[in-house]
Amino acid sequence: MSASDLGRYLDYCSELLSITSKIAALLVQDFDDPVVLGSVNEIETLTTGLSGKIWQKITILDRSSSARSLRPVPG
């Protein structure tokens, strides 16, 4: 898998986590059950944390790709 493909994959993973969090919030917007609302808050916290980790990896990947492109070509 190329660096570009890996970056795209990680970006899609982050988007999927965002959608998961939003769907959870939408499903319980009319609920008053504190247990259910607490579970949704935990889902949102989890997906936000995972998305942050994914973006750290995307940043590392971008820096690595930039560093490789700046390296002089032997010849």
N, C-alpha and C positions, 0 to 999 in steps of 0.2 A: 504494500500500500504506500503510495507516495505521500509526502508531507502535505500536499494540497488536499488529497483525499482524506487523510486523517483529520485535518483541520475542519473540513466540511462535515465529516462524521461527528466530530465533537460538537460542532455548532448545532447540528440536528439533535443531538442528545440533549443539549441545553434547552433547545426549543421544546422538545418533548416534555421535559421536566416543568417548564413554564406552563404548558398546556394542562398537564396533570394537576398542578396547583390551582389553576383557574377553574378547572372543571370541578374539583373538590369544593371550592368556595361557592360556585354556582349551585351545586346540588344541595347545599345545606343553608342557603340564604334565608329560607323560611322556617328553619328549625329553631326550637328554643331549648333543645336538650343540651345541657352543658358538656356531657360526655362526647357527643357527636361534634360539637363545636371545638372542643379541646383536641379531638382527633384531627380535625381539619387544620387547626393551628399547627399541630405537630407535622402534618404532611407539608404544609407551607414552609415550615422551618427546615425540614429535611430536604425538600426540593431546592430551596434557596441555597443551602449549604453545598449540596451536590453540584448545583450550577456554578457556584463560585469556584469549586475545585476544578471543574471542567474548564472554566475560563482561565484558570492559572495554567493549565496544560496547554491551552491554545496560545497563551502569551509566550510560554516557553518554546513552543513549536515555531511561532513566528520569529522569535529572537534567534533561534537556531538556524532557521532558513535564511534570515538576514545575514547572519554571521558567515554562513557558507557562501552566500553570493558575494560577499566582500573579500573573501579569501583570494589571493592572487592565483592565477592559473599557472601551474608549472609548465615550463616549456623552454 
